[in-house]
C-alpha cells in the first residue's frame, strides 16, 4: 500500500494541471485575504439604523437613503430633543430610512416650496415637516398642529409609517402623564422603559445565539468566504487528478493486475484516500507559505486555526471529487461535474453574498453545503467562541462519513451493473 501511495504521488507531481491548482489557488486566496475592502457597507452588521443627515434641504434623499427601506425625508425646523427621539425610534424599526435636513433657519413658505419641489424631483416615499413649535405641540397633546405630512408615493408602507409615528407620539403622551411637561424627563423615562424590556434572543440552527459581528469582522468574514470559494476549487480539481489516475489504471488494466496480486480492493481505495489526505496537507502548506510571504495580513482568526479550517474543508472536497470522478468513470465528465459542484455549492453556501434575507427554503438548502458550516465556524472563531473547534470536528466527521458511505454504495452498484 505504501508503494501505491508513493506511485500515485509521483504521478500527480508530474501532472502540470495538478501543480497549477496546488500552487495557484492558495496564492490567489492569500491575495484575497490581504485585500482591504469595506464590505460592511453592503452587509447588515446588526447595528441600529441611524438618522441620515442631509447637508441641505435641496439634497435628494434617494441618493443617500437605503433604497431597500421606505425613504422618509424630514424637514426638521424644531431640532428639539423630542423630535430627535421620535425620528430615532422610527429609524430603529429598520423599515424606514429617515433622512433629515436642518431647516431651522428657513421660513415656512420656503420649506413648503421645497417640499412641493421634492414631491416631483426626489423619490422619497413620504415628506415630513416638523415645525419650530413641534415640541410644544406634542407636550400639549396636539401634535397635528406641530407637523405636516405629505404622501408623495403610492407605496402601501406609508400607512405603516403613519401608524408608527402615531404609536411613538402616543407613547410620549402616556409617559407625559407621569413625568409632566418636562421633555428631558419624558425622554429619560421612555428610554428607561425601553431598556428595561428583555431583548429577543435569536437562535440559529446550530443551537447558538445569533452571532453579532463588528464592521471589521464583517469585512474579514467576507474575505474568508471569497478565499474559501477559490481554494475549494483547487481542492476539487486536485482530487479529480487523483480520480484520473484511478480511471486510467482501470482503463489500462492496471487495477485488474493489482487485484490479482495480494493487494485488496479496500487497500487500493484506502491508499487513494491517503493520497487525498496528503494533497490536503500539501495545499494547506502552500497556503501557509503564501500567507507568511504577505506582510501584515490580518483576517481576524489565529493563523493555525485558520489553516486547520482550510485543511479539513479541503479534505472534504478532495474526497468528494475523488469519489465523484471514480463513480463517473470519465475524465472530461468528472471535470464538468466537480466544477458544477463547486459553483453551485459556493453560491448556495453564501460565499459570494449573504443569505440572511432569502427565503426559508433557500436557507435550509444552504445548510446542506459544507462551506456554510465552515463559514459558521469562522464566525465563531472571529468572536473567539471555544465551541468552534468541536463544531469543526463534528461537521468534518459527518460529511466524510456521508461522502464515503454514499461513494461505497455507488461503487458497489457500479460493479453489479458491470
C-alpha positions as a printed NumPy array, in Angstrom:
array([[  0.   ,   0.   ,   0.   ],
       [  2.934,   2.327,   0.7  ],
       [  4.2  ,   1.632,  -2.821],
       [  0.773,   2.552,  -4.204],
       [  0.804,   5.856,  -2.291],
       [  4.312,   6.736,  -3.487],
       [  3.442,   5.853,  -7.08 ],
       [  0.256,   7.956,  -7.037],
       [  2.036,  10.995,  -5.582],
       [  4.827,  10.731,  -8.18 ],
       [  2.257,  10.627, -10.982],
       [  0.478,  13.671,  -9.565],
       [  3.678,  15.701,  -9.269],
       [  4.27 ,  15.112, -12.993],
       [  0.806,  16.451, -13.816],
       [  1.009,  20.155, -14.799],
       [ -2.685,  20.714, -14.114],
       [ -2.305,  19.348, -10.586],
       [  0.71 ,  21.583,  -9.907],
       [ -1.192,  24.599, -11.215],
       [ -4.13 ,  24.127,  -8.827],
       [ -1.78 ,  23.149,  -5.992],
       [  0.067,  26.475,  -6.203],
       [ -2.276,  28.962,  -7.921],
       [ -5.418,  28.673,  -5.772],
       [ -3.629,  29.122,  -2.404],
       [ -1.744,  32.106,  -3.857],
       [ -4.959,  33.752,  -5.084],
       [ -6.681,  33.001,  -1.762],
       [ -3.822,  34.681,   0.121],
       [ -4.107,  37.717,  -2.128],
       [ -7.861,  37.923,  -1.444],
       [ -7.32 ,  37.687,   2.316],
       [ -4.893,  40.604,   2.111],
       [ -7.322,  42.874,   0.225],
       [ -8.729,  45.836,   2.131],
       [-12.329,  46.313,   1.018],
       [-15.207,  47.67 ,   3.091],
       [-17.943,  45.048,   2.76 ],
       [-19.825,  46.248,   5.849],
       [-21.495,  48.893,   3.665],
       [-23.38 ,  46.148,   1.825],
       [-23.971,  43.823,   4.755],
       [-26.265,  44.025,   7.742],
       [-23.87 ,  44.252,  10.679],
       [-26.639,  44.163,  13.264],
       [-26.154,  47.829,  14.203],
       [-29.179,  50.018,  14.898],
       [-30.139,  52.091,  11.844],
       [-29.437,  55.792,  12.414],
       [-30.878,  59.022,  11.086],
       [-29.175,  60.088,   7.866],
       [-28.244,  63.763,   7.981],
       [-28.583,  65.739,   4.746],
       [-26.223,  68.64 ,   4.075],
       [-29.037,  70.803,   2.792],
       [-32.773,  70.561,   2.209],
       [-32.147,  70.646,  -1.542],
       [-30.147,  67.394,  -1.361],
       [-32.106,  64.39 ,  -2.651],
       [-32.861,  61.741,  -0.046],
       [-32.984,  58.965,  -2.629],
       [-29.243,  59.38 ,  -3.262],
       [-28.24 ,  58.73 ,   0.372],
       [-31.157,  56.745,   1.787],
       [-31.497,  52.987,   1.979],
       [-33.456,  52.098,  -1.148],
       [-34.497,  48.742,   0.336],
       [-36.461,  50.633,   3.024],
       [-39.232,  53.233,   2.832],
       [-37.445,  56.592,   2.475],
       [-38.767,  59.478,   4.561],
       [-37.375,  62.971,   4.047],
       [-37.722,  65.123,   7.166],
       [-37.576,  68.93 ,   7.237],
       [-36.697,  69.482,  10.893],
       [-37.225,  73.081,  11.999],
       [-37.654,  72.053,  15.634],
       [-34.315,  70.326,  16.301],
       [-35.603,  69.549,  19.783],
       [-34.965,  66.548,  21.993],
       [-38.462,  65.212,  21.313],
       [-38.082,  65.469,  17.527],
       [-34.73 ,  63.68 ,  17.825],
       [-36.305,  60.918,  19.9  ],
       [-39.279,  60.468,  17.561],
       [-37.074,  60.182,  14.456],
       [-34.652,  57.802,  16.193],
       [-37.484,  55.462,  17.216],
       [-38.838,  55.407,  13.658],
       [-35.371,  54.701,  12.236],
       [-34.805,  51.884,  14.754],
       [-37.664,  49.855,  13.275],
       [-35.482,  49.151,  10.218],
       [-38.456,  49.58 ,   7.879],
       [-37.871,  53.27 ,   7.248],
       [-34.825,  55.202,   6.064],
       [-35.072,  58.58 ,   7.801],
       [-33.186,  61.386,   6.015],
       [-33.245,  64.686,   7.914],
       [-32.274,  68.186,   6.867],
       [-31.897,  71.2  ,   9.155],
       [-34.369,  73.936,   8.156],
       [-34.385,  75.86 ,  11.433],
       [-33.07 ,  78.979,   9.695],
       [-35.595,  78.921,   6.833],
       [-39.035,  80.465,   6.556],
       [-42.06 ,  78.181,   6.484],
       [-43.049,  79.333,   2.976],
       [-39.588,  78.435,   1.699],
       [-39.761,  74.981,   3.316],
       [-43.194,  74.236,   1.855],
       [-41.999,  75.351,  -1.579],
       [-39.023,  72.996,  -1.307],
       [-41.336,  70.175,  -0.227],
       [-43.534,  70.69 ,  -3.298],
       [-40.435,  70.573,  -5.48 ],
       [-39.143,  67.408,  -3.779],
       [-42.509,  65.761,  -4.312],
       [-41.654,  65.66 ,  -8.023],
       [-37.835,  65.681,  -8.079],
       [-36.996,  63.42 ,  -5.154],
       [-38.117,  59.802,  -4.833],
       [-38.811,  59.769,  -1.109],
       [-41.982,  57.924,  -0.184],
       [-43.02 ,  60.443,   2.461],
       [-42.162,  64.061,   3.302],
       [-42.396,  65.125,   6.956],
       [-42.185,  68.764,   8.077],
       [-41.591,  69.272,  11.817],
       [-42.382,  72.873,  12.678],
       [-40.461,  75.009,  15.16 ],
       [-43.185,  74.563,  17.786],
       [-43.29 ,  70.769,  17.331],
       [-42.161,  70.038,  20.9  ],
       [-44.723,  72.367,  22.444],
       [-47.476,  70.934,  20.261],
       [-46.592,  67.362,  21.318],
       [-46.483,  68.282,  25.007],
       [-49.92 ,  69.916,  24.701],
       [-51.291,  66.75 ,  23.066],
       [-51.995,  68.499,  19.766],
       [-49.122,  67.162,  17.675],
       [-51.041,  67.556,  14.389],
       [-50.524,  71.309,  14.608],
       [-46.753,  70.9  ,  15.011],
       [-46.095,  68.926,  11.827],
       [-47.254,  68.285,   8.286],
       [-47.172,  65.019,   6.348],
       [-47.003,  64.725,   2.547],
       [-47.591,  61.335,   0.966],
       [-45.796,  61.562,  -2.38 ],
       [-45.979,  57.923,  -3.49 ],
       [-48.449,  55.103,  -3.801],
       [-46.342,  52.805,  -1.631],
       [-48.519,  50.974,   0.91 ],
       [-45.75 ,  51.365,   3.515],
       [-46.795,  54.985,   4.025],
       [-49.686,  53.649,   6.124],
       [-47.195,  51.754,   8.253],
       [-45.131,  54.916,   8.688],
       [-48.153,  56.934,   9.798],
       [-49.088,  54.189,  12.259],
       [-45.54 ,  54.005,  13.644],
       [-45.342,  57.791,  14.011],
       [-48.65 ,  57.881,  15.832],
       [-47.558,  54.998,  18.051],
       [-44.391,  56.843,  19.128],
       [-46.346,  60.032,  19.837],
       [-48.921,  58.081,  21.859],
       [-46.13 ,  56.597,  23.989],
       [-44.851,  60.102,  24.679],
       [-48.353,  61.19 ,  25.709],
       [-48.742,  58.251,  28.112],
       [-45.376,  58.891,  29.77 ],
       [-46.158,  62.612,  29.955],
       [-48.948,  61.833,  32.413],
       [-46.272,  60.641,  34.852],
       [-43.343,  62.921,  34.004],
       [-45.196,  66.173,  33.39 ],
       [-44.288,  68.573,  30.597],
       [-40.518,  68.361,  31.001],
       [-39.265,  66.899,  27.731],
       [-35.971,  65.716,  29.227],
       [-37.722,  63.728,  31.965],
       [-40.115,  62.255,  29.408],
       [-37.25 ,  61.019,  27.218],
       [-35.319,  59.632,  30.219],
       [-38.388,  57.704,  31.344],
       [-39.111,  56.417,  27.836],
       [-35.538,  55.144,  27.441],
       [-35.646,  53.535,  30.884],
       [-38.848,  51.683,  29.96 ],
       [-37.372,  50.564,  26.605],
       [-34.046,  49.426,  28.063],
       [-35.828,  47.554,  30.83 ],
       [-37.643,  45.322,  28.338],
       [-35.953,  41.922,  27.728],
       [-34.318,  41.552,  24.325],
       [-35.305,  38.773,  21.961],
       [-32.728,  36.017,  21.593],
       [-32.312,  34.746,  18.065],
       [-31.279,  31.105,  17.98 ],
       [-29.563,  29.625,  14.932],
       [-29.806,  26.068,  13.592],
       [-26.526,  25.286,  15.321],
       [-28.139,  25.926,  18.705],
       [-26.123,  29.095,  19.357],
       [-27.28 ,  32.656,  19.797],
       [-27.186,  34.72 ,  16.656],
       [-23.628,  36.   ,  16.173],
       [-23.22 ,  39.765,  16.027],
       [-20.084,  40.934,  14.245],
       [-18.465,  44.345,  14.087],
       [-17.935,  46.078,  10.742],
       [-14.291,  44.981,  10.745],
       [-15.264,  41.366,  11.441],
       [-17.85 ,  41.503,   8.654],
       [-15.096,  42.557,   6.245],
       [-12.876,  39.727,   7.495],
       [-15.678,  37.172,   7.233],
       [-16.45 ,  38.262,   3.664],
       [-12.784,  37.963,   2.666],
       [-12.645,  34.489,   4.229],
       [-15.72 ,  33.482,   2.204],
       [-14.083,  34.564,  -1.054],
       [-10.9  ,  32.707,  -0.063],
       [-12.967,  29.574,   0.635],
       [-14.544,  29.827,  -2.805],
       [-11.159,  29.959,  -4.579],
       [ -9.293,  27.355,  -2.579],
       [-12.134,  24.797,  -2.681],
       [-11.851,  24.955,  -6.467],
       [ -8.216,  23.909,  -6.097],
       [ -9.071,  21.087,  -3.704],
       [-11.773,  19.757,  -6.019],
       [ -9.583,  19.661,  -9.123],
       [ -6.629,  18.195,  -7.206],
       [ -8.988,  15.459,  -6.033],
       [-10.118,  14.951,  -9.616],
       [ -6.466,  14.451, -10.616],
       [ -6.351,  11.534,  -8.167],
       [ -9.573,  10.209,  -9.674],
       [ -7.979,  10.492, -13.137],
       [ -5.204,   8.12 , -12.036],
       [ -7.841,   5.618, -10.863],
       [ -9.707,   5.893, -14.177],
       [ -6.508,   5.411, -16.213],
       [ -5.467,   2.434, -14.077],
       [ -8.864,   0.849, -14.681],
       [ -8.787,   1.556, -18.43 ],
       [ -5.208,   0.255, -18.8  ],
       [ -5.977,  -2.899, -16.76 ],
       [ -3.506,  -1.817, -14.065],
       [ -6.248,  -2.116, -11.47 ],
       [ -7.014,  -5.684, -12.615],
       [ -3.365,  -6.72 , -12.276],
       [ -3.269,  -5.225,  -8.783],
       [ -6.336,  -7.225,  -7.782],
       [ -4.541, -10.398,  -8.965],
       [ -1.751,  -9.622,  -6.514],
       [ -2.036,  -9.533,  -2.727],
       [ -3.477,  -6.005,  -2.765],
       [ -7.162,  -5.967,  -1.862],
       [ -9.673,  -3.552,  -3.323],
       [-10.165,  -1.951,   0.087],
       [ -6.423,  -1.348,   0.437],
       [ -6.291,   0.148,  -3.058],
       [ -9.003,   2.734,  -2.419],
       [ -7.678,   3.441,   1.076],
       [ -4.309,   4.28 ,  -0.489],
       [ -6.069,   6.785,  -2.753],
       [ -7.759,   8.331,   0.285],
       [ -4.337,   8.664,   1.94 ],
       [ -3.14 ,  10.432,  -1.221],
       [ -6.098,  12.823,  -0.951],
       [ -5.176,  13.4  ,   2.703],
       [ -1.594,  14.171,   1.655],
       [ -2.836,  16.568,  -1.056],
       [ -4.887,  18.471,   1.514],
       [ -1.802,  18.822,   3.689],
       [  0.306,  19.946,   0.718],
       [ -2.177,  22.599,  -0.368],
       [ -2.552,  23.851,   3.206],
       [  1.234,  24.135,   3.486],
       [  1.378,  26.109,   0.233],
       [ -1.293,  28.466,   1.615],
       [  0.693,  28.833,   4.834],
       [  3.812,  29.696,   2.824],
       [  1.89 ,  32.301,   0.795],
       [  0.465,  33.889,   3.953],
       [  3.93 ,  34.052,   5.538],
       [  5.232,  35.943,   2.497],
       [  2.494,  38.588,   2.733],
       [  3.219,  41.08 ,   5.497],
       [  0.613,  42.358,   7.952],
       [ -2.169,  40.107,   6.655],
       [ -4.974,  40.098,   9.236],
       [ -8.138,  38.05 ,   8.781],
       [ -9.253,  38.089,  12.417],
       [ -8.504,  34.42 ,  13.147],
       [ -5.465,  32.746,  14.619],
       [ -3.357,  31.558,  11.663],
       [ -3.049,  27.958,  12.854],
       [ -6.795,  27.742,  13.473],
       [ -7.469,  29.129,  10.009],
       [ -5.102,  26.593,   8.419],
       [ -6.883,  23.803,  10.32 ],
       [-10.212,  25.006,   8.927],
       [ -8.759,  25.081,   5.399],
       [ -7.244,  21.606,   5.759],
       [-10.483,  19.985,   6.941],
       [-12.546,  21.8  ,   4.305],
       [-10.061,  20.632,   1.67 ],
       [-10.208,  17.063,   2.946],
       [-13.984,  17.02 ,   2.472],
       [-13.893,  18.403,  -1.076],
       [-10.89 ,  16.363,  -2.19 ],
       [-12.621,  13.175,  -1.019],
       [-15.855,  14.246,  -2.69 ],
       [-14.158,  14.934,  -6.035],
       [-12.213,  11.642,  -5.869],
       [-15.356,   9.566,  -5.388],
       [-17.276,  11.642,  -7.962],
       [-14.606,  11.036, -10.595],
       [-14.379,   7.312,  -9.828],
       [-18.152,   6.869,  -9.984],
       [-18.493,   8.767, -13.275],
       [-15.539,   6.907, -14.822],
       [-14.799,   9.537, -17.447],
       [-12.137,  12.256, -17.22 ],
       [-13.995,  15.054, -19.014],
       [-17.356,  14.346, -17.404],
       [-15.806,  14.331, -13.941],
       [-14.267,  17.753, -14.643],
       [-17.679,  19.135, -15.569],
       [-19.247,  17.517, -12.503],
       [-16.8  ,  18.906,  -9.93 ],
       [-16.941,  22.374, -11.481],
       [-20.732,  22.288, -11.186],
       [-20.448,  21.123,  -7.575],
       [-18.045,  23.964,  -6.804],
       [-20.085,  26.738,  -8.405],
       [-23.478,  25.649,  -7.034],
       [-22.292,  24.831,  -3.513],
       [-20.358,  28.104,  -3.176],
       [-23.405,  30.056,  -4.356],
       [-25.863,  28.284,  -2.051],
       [-23.478,  28.466,   0.915],
       [-23.458,  32.265,   0.768],
       [-19.754,  32.711,  -0.009],
       [-20.442,  35.474,  -2.553],
       [-23.326,  37.293,  -0.852],
       [-25.216,  36.816,   2.459],
       [-28.362,  34.689,   2.525],
       [-29.895,  36.332,   5.604],
       [-32.736,  37.95 ,   3.667],
       [-33.571,  34.943,   1.47 ],
       [-36.491,  32.565,   1.885],
       [-36.655,  29.741,   4.425],
       [-36.319,  27.052,   1.733],
       [-33.085,  28.53 ,   0.364],
       [-31.669,  28.977,   3.861],
       [-32.414,  25.337,   4.68 ],
       [-30.806,  24.227,   1.426],
       [-27.706,  26.283,   2.203],
       [-27.121,  24.243,   5.377],
       [-26.547,  21.168,   3.223],
       [-23.39 ,  22.785,   1.835],
       [-20.104,  22.2  ,   3.739],
       [-18.906,  25.766,   3.154],
       [-21.945,  27.117,   5.046],
       [-20.895,  25.306,   8.214],
       [-17.252,  26.286,   7.805],
       [-18.324,  29.913,   7.469],
       [-20.287,  29.488,  10.695],
       [-17.134,  28.089,  12.326],
       [-15.192,  31.106,  11.019],
       [-17.738,  33.455,  12.6  ],
       [-17.335,  31.635,  15.919],
       [-13.547,  31.896,  15.649],
       [-13.837,  35.627,  14.921],
       [-15.604,  36.15 ,  18.241],
       [-13.306,  33.589,  19.946],
       [-16.029,  31.066,  20.714],
       [-14.405,  27.924,  22.153],
       [-17.143,  25.724,  20.739],
       [-15.83 ,  26.352,  17.21 ],
       [-13.298,  23.501,  17.339],
       [-15.75 ,  20.831,  18.467],
       [-18.237,  22.002,  15.847],
       [-15.462,  21.886,  13.228],
       [-14.628,  18.251,  14.043],
       [-18.295,  17.186,  14.143],
       [-19.047,  18.776,  10.776],
       [-15.94 ,  17.305,   9.121],
       [-16.624,  13.83 ,  10.51 ],
       [-20.277,  13.942,   9.458],
       [-19.533,  14.963,   5.866],
       [-16.712,  12.433,   5.466],
       [-18.931,   9.619,   6.75 ],
       [-21.744,  10.614,   4.364],
       [-19.444,  11.023,   1.342],
       [-17.529,   7.773,   1.911],
       [-20.743,   5.826,   2.64 ],
       [-22.504,   7.096,  -0.484],
       [-19.338,   6.506,  -2.525],
       [-19.08 ,   2.897,  -1.301],
       [-22.712,   2.222,  -2.175],
       [-22.207,   3.815,  -5.605],
       [-19.124,   1.693,  -6.33 ],
       [-20.956,  -1.497,  -5.386],
       [-23.886,  -0.596,  -7.64 ],
       [-21.489,   0.223, -10.481],
       [-19.712,  -3.123, -10.163],
       [-23.009,  -5.039, -10.03 ],
       [-24.141,  -3.317, -13.231],
       [-20.806,  -4.154, -14.911]])
